[in-house]
Amino acid sequence: MDEALLRTVQTMPKAELHIHIEGSLEPELIFALAGRNNVPLAYASVEDLRRAYAFDDLQSFLDIYYAGASVLLTEQDFYDMTRAYLQRAKADNVRHAEIFFDPQTHTARGVAFSVVIDGITRALREARTQHGMSGSLIMCFLRHLSEEDAFSTLEQALPHRDKFIGVGLDSSEYGHPPEKFARVFARCRELGLHLVAHAGEEGPPAYIQTALDVLQVERIDHGVRCLEDPALTRRLAREQVPLTVCPLSNIKLRVFNQLHEHNLLALLEADIAATVNSDDPAYFGGYINDNFAAVFEALPLRREHAYRLARNSFTASFLDPQAKQQYLNEVDAFFEH
């Protein structure tokens, strides 16, 4: 890739809209927290754990992901994890991040909801004060669990309603279609929460359709399989439904075999509001700039695509109109030079 283009994608202002905070937990921090909390690990060393990051599919990744999360027990643990991600994001010129967190992963282990959210929000407040970065939280329901469990989680979350802006749906896609959570999403809509859902990663395009029609989500996380359905593709373009695409994740989880086979350029050419994100960067081989560098190296993407992707990231965000426009002005000013 042209050095000037690489420098452009690395230094341009950007938002990250698809980042699972637990998926930013690097092996070094897992071992540090395990030691601090006296949590036994099934791996002898950081290198041993990193070697285990070889996945055949989404489920094999989730198995090790949940094992890694077992070291998170205290508010300080959640703060340390989030602070580490935000420092990496700042280095990648992320100006705004909308961060997923999975409370059920922790409350099922006896960790209080307040411990989880208070540690994360403390790091977000600090990033705003120290680095001028904005950030918001999106609480995800684990789709392999029941809707009743999701309702219970929502009840635990309501005393902290001021600390998160929306809800999402993640975990194993196969066998857990979006409509399984129709009632809890309807309740979240009544509460004025923003709605997003993972769909069309391993699951079929029909999952994207039902996420839009039944859950009434505003944004689709992943969504790369939409191109298999021409009518759905046209709809996403017409309605400008954003897709939060995660290229390195898609390769690691075998959604595509090679990065040069990725359909990011085809999505943009179909006039879909695609964005680039890192998903679970500790596990999938890179943070947001690593994703940009890799996909721009593998595909015939140009400076005008970088501009579109940067603008899309803020346009697709849940920022208020004034803040959104300020960031879009930053993007425009950056590309004028």
N, C-alpha and C positions, 0 to 999 in steps of 0.2 A: 504494500500500500504506500502511496505517496506520503512522504513525511509531513508535508503541510496539512494533508487531510487528517492524518493521525493526530497531529497536534490540535486541529480544530475540534475533533470529537472528544478529545480528552479535556480541553480547556473550556469548551462552551458551557454556559449555564444550563442546568437540566434539573428535572424533577424525577424522583424514583417513586413509582406507584405500585410496585409489586415486589415487596421485600418482606419475608417472614423473619421476624427478629430472632426467633430461635434458630433459624437457618443461617444466621451470621456467627454462630458459636464456633469459633476456631478450636482445633484440637488442643492448642496450647492453653487456652482459657478453660476448656473442659477439664484438663488435668489439674490446673490451678484451683478451680472451684471444687473438684472432687477431693483434693487434698484439704482444702479449707473446711469442707463439710463432712469429711470422713465418709465419702461415698465410694464404694468399691467399683472399679471398672473392669471390664472383661478384656482390656488391652494392656499390654506391658509397657507401652511407651507412646509418645506423641506420634512417632513414625509408624508404629504398629496400627494405631487408630487411623492415621491418614491412608495407609495402605488398604484399609477396609472400605474406603470410599469408592467402591466399584459396584455399580448398581446395574441390575438387569431391567428394572422397571420401577414404576412409582412406589409400589409396595415394598420392594427391597430397600429402597432409599428410606421410606418412612420408618422401617424397623430400626435402622441405626440412628435416625433423627430423634426418635422418641427415647432411645437409650442415652443419647447425648444430653437431652433435656433433663434427665434425671438428676443432674448435678445442681440444677437451679432450685434453691430452697429458700433463700432470704431476699429481702428487698435489695440489699447490696449486690447480690448476684445479678438480679435483673437490671439494676443500674449499670453495673460493670459491663454486661453484655451489650446493652444499648449504647453506652458511651463509646465502646470500641467500634461498633458499626458506624456511629455518627462521625467519628474521626476519620474513618475510611471514606465515608460519603463526602465529607468536606474536601478531602484530598482529591476526589474525583469531580469536584465542582458541582456537587448536588446542592441546589439552593433550597429545595423543599422535598420532604420525604413523607409519604403516607404509608405507615408501617403496620403490617399485619401482626397480631399476636393471638396465640391459641390458649386461652385460659383453661380449657378442659384438660389439656396435657398436664397441667400443674395441679388444678384442684382435685383431680382424680388421685393424686399422690399426697393429698392432705395439705397442699400449699394454699393459703387463703387468697381469694381473688384480689383483695386489697394489696397484698404483698407483691403480686405480679404487676398490677397496673401502677402502683405508686413508685416502684423502682424504675419502670420504663419512663413514666412521665417526668420524674426528676431529671433524668438524662436529657429528655427533650427540652425542658425548660432551660437547662444549662447550655445546651447547644444554641438556643435562640439568643441568650444573653452574651455568650462568649464568642460565637461565630456568626451570628446573624442568620442562622439557618432556621427555617420554619419546618414544623413537623406535626403530623396528626396520627391518631391511632384508629385502626379498623379492627374490630374484634371478630375473629373467625370462628364459626361453628365447625366442628369436626363431623364430616358427613358420614363417616362410618359408624358414628353413634346415632342414637335415636333423636327424633324431633323433641321428644319429652326432655331429653338431656339438654338440648339446645334451649328450650324454654327455661329450664332450671338455671342455666348459665346466664340467660338474659336477666332473670330476677336478681341474681347475685351482682350483675353489672349495673343495675339501675341506680343504686346509691352513688355510683361513679359516672353518671351520665355525662357530666361536664368534661370528662377526660377522654372520651372517644367520639368520633364523628360518624361512624358507620359500622356495618356488619358485613361479613363475607362468608364464603363457604369454601372449605379446603379439605385436604386429606384424600383418601382413595376415591377416585371418580367411578370406577367400574362398579356397577350394581347399586349406585347411590345417586339416582338422577335428581336434578334440582327440585322437582315437584315434591319430593319427600319432605321438604322444609317449607312448603307453601304457607302454612299457618303462622309459623314463627316469623317469616319474612313479612307477612301481612301486618303482624303486630309491630315489628320494627319500623315499617313504613308509617304506621299510625303515630309512632313516637318521634317521627321526623328524622330518622337516621338515614344516611346514605346507604345504598345497597349495591353490592358487587358479588360476583360468584366466579369461582374457577369452573370453566366449562370448555369442552372442545380441545383438551390437551390429549389425554388418552381416551376420553369419552367421545362419542360421535357428535356430529353437528347438531343433531336433535337436542342435545343437552344445552347447546347455546340458545336454541329456539325456546326451550321451556324456561331457561333462566330469564330470558327477556319477557316472555308472555305470562308465565305463572308467578315468578318471583318479582318481576318488574325491576330488574337490576338496571343500574345506570352505566355500568362498565363491565366488560367481560375480561376475566383474568385468563391469560393464554389465548384461547379462541382460534388457534392456528389451523384447526381442521375445518374452519368455516368454508374454505375454498372448495371443499368437496360438494358443497351445495350452492349452485349458482344463484338461486333465489335468495338464500340467506346472505350470501356475499353482497348482492345488490342492496338488500335491506340495511346491512351494517354500514355500507357506504352512504346510502340515502339518509339514514338517521344519524350518521356520524357517531355511532356507538364505539367508544374507545376499546382497543384491545391492549392489554398489558403483556407484551410478548417478552419471553425470556430465552434468548437464543442458546446460551451455553447449557442451561437446564434442559432444553429440548434435545440436545445432543446426548447429554449424560443419561437421560432417561429413555433414550432410543425413540423419541417421537420422530426424529430424523436421524439417519445414519451418519451423515457428514454435514458440516456447516454449509458447504456449497450447495447442498440440497434444500436449505432452509427457504421458507416462502416469504420472508420479511419483505423483500423487494416486490414480490407479486402482490402482497397485501397493500403496499403503498401504491402500486400501479392500479389497483382496483379502487383507489380513493378511500381506503379504510384508514381510520385514525389510529394507526399502530404506534406503540411506544416501545422503547427498549429498557429492560430492567434485569435485575440479577437473581430474583427468586430466593434461593438459599445459597448465598455465595460461598460460604465456608465449605459446602459439600459439592458444589457444581463447577468449581474451578475459576471463580472470579467475581469481582464486584462489578459495578455498572460500567466503568471504563473498560474493563476486560471484555465485557460483552460487546461494547461498541467497537473496540479494536478488532476483535475476532470476526464479527459479522461484516465489518467494512473490508476486512482483508479477504474474506471468502466470497463475497458477492460484489457485483459491479455497482456499488453504491457510491454516490458522489456528494459533493459539498451541498447541493440543493436538497439531497435526502437528509443530510445531517441537520440542516435548518428546519426541515419539516418535522423531523423526529424531536428536536429540541422544543419547537413550538407545541407540538402535539402533547408533550409531557406536561406542560403547564395548562394547556387548554383542557386536557382530560382530568385535571386535578379537581379536588373539591374545595379549592381556595375560594375566598369571597372575590367578587368581581374586581374590586380595586387592587387587591394583592396579586391576583392573576395577571391583570394588565401591567402591573409594575414589573413582574417577571418576564412577561412577553416583550416589554420594552427593552429589558436587559438583553434578551435573545436577539432582537432586531439590531440593537446597537453593536453587539458582538459581531454579527455577520455583515455589518456595513463596512467593517475595516478589512 
